[in-house]
Amino acid sequence: MVVRVMPRGLEVELDGLAKSIIESLKSIADGQIGIRKQPIAFGLNALDVSLVIPEDKGDAVEEALKGLTGVQTVMVQSVSLV
């Protein structure tokens, strides 16, 4: 599963947000969580989060990410079966 996390604005510190994302998803993800900065526009970056989860945990991932401080939107980019 790949999820794009959009910060509330340029003032959101992305490294801190990435650490919060990893902490919030540790109990849901099966294995490693990958995070990549993705340039959007005018200095704004999103975080693309890649993770392997059980099939029934997609909604839990979205809810966990939406509840983090500094997150504006959460968008599922792709889902595939392993």
C-alpha positions as CSV (number, residue, x, y, z in Angstrom):
1,M,0.0,0.0,0.0
2,V,1.2,3.5,-0.8
3,V,-0.4,6.5,0.9
4,R,0.4,10.2,0.2
5,V,0.4,12.4,3.3
6,M,0.0,16.1,2.6
7,P,1.3,18.4,5.4
8,R,-0.8,21.4,6.5
9,G,1.8,23.8,5.1
10,L,5.5,24.6,4.6
11,E,5.9,25.2,8.3
12,V,5.4,21.5,9.1
13,E,8.8,19.8,9.8
14,L,8.7,16.7,7.5
15,D,11.4,14.7,9.4
16,G,9.4,15.0,12.6
17,L,6.2,14.1,10.8
18,A,7.9,11.1,9.2
19,K,8.9,9.8,12.7
20,S,5.3,10.3,13.9
21,I,4.0,8.3,10.9
22,I,6.4,5.4,11.7
23,E,5.4,5.4,15.4
24,S,1.7,5.4,14.6
25,L,1.9,2.6,12.0
26,K,4.3,0.2,13.8
27,S,1.5,-1.8,15.3
28,I,-0.4,-2.1,12.0
29,A,2.3,-2.7,9.4
30,D,3.8,-6.1,8.7
31,G,7.5,-5.2,8.4
32,Q,9.2,-2.2,7.1
33,I,7.7,1.2,6.5
34,G,9.2,3.3,3.7
35,I,8.8,7.1,3.6
36,R,9.9,9.2,0.6
37,K,9.6,13.0,0.2
38,Q,7.7,13.9,-3.0
39,P,8.0,17.5,-4.3
40,I,4.5,18.9,-5.1
41,A,4.8,22.7,-5.9
42,F,6.5,25.9,-4.7
43,G,8.6,24.2,-2.0
44,L,5.8,22.0,-0.7
45,N,6.6,18.4,-0.3
46,A,4.3,15.4,0.5
47,L,5.4,12.2,2.2
48,D,4.7,8.9,0.3
49,V,4.4,6.1,2.8
50,S,4.9,2.5,1.5
51,L,4.0,-0.4,3.8
52,V,2.8,-3.9,3.8
53,I,-0.4,-4.5,5.9
54,P,-3.0,-7.2,6.3
55,E,-5.8,-6.8,3.8
56,D,-8.4,-5.6,6.4
57,K,-6.2,-2.8,7.9
58,G,-6.4,-0.2,5.1
59,D,-9.0,1.9,6.9
60,A,-6.9,1.7,10.2
61,V,-3.9,3.2,8.3
62,E,-5.9,6.1,7.0
63,E,-7.4,6.9,10.3
64,A,-4.1,6.7,12.1
65,L,-2.5,9.1,9.7
66,K,-5.4,11.5,9.6
67,G,-5.1,11.9,13.4
68,L,-1.5,13.1,13.4
69,T,-0.6,16.7,14.1
70,G,0.4,18.6,10.9
71,V,-1.4,16.3,8.5
72,Q,-3.9,18.0,6.1
73,T,-4.9,15.1,3.8
74,V,-4.3,11.4,3.4
75,M,-4.7,9.8,-0.1
76,V,-4.3,6.2,-1.0
77,Q,-2.1,6.1,-4.1
78,S,-2.0,2.3,-4.7
79,V,-3.0,-1.0,-3.2
80,S,-1.7,-4.4,-4.3
81,L,-1.8,-7.9,-3.0
82,V,1.4,-9.7,-1.9
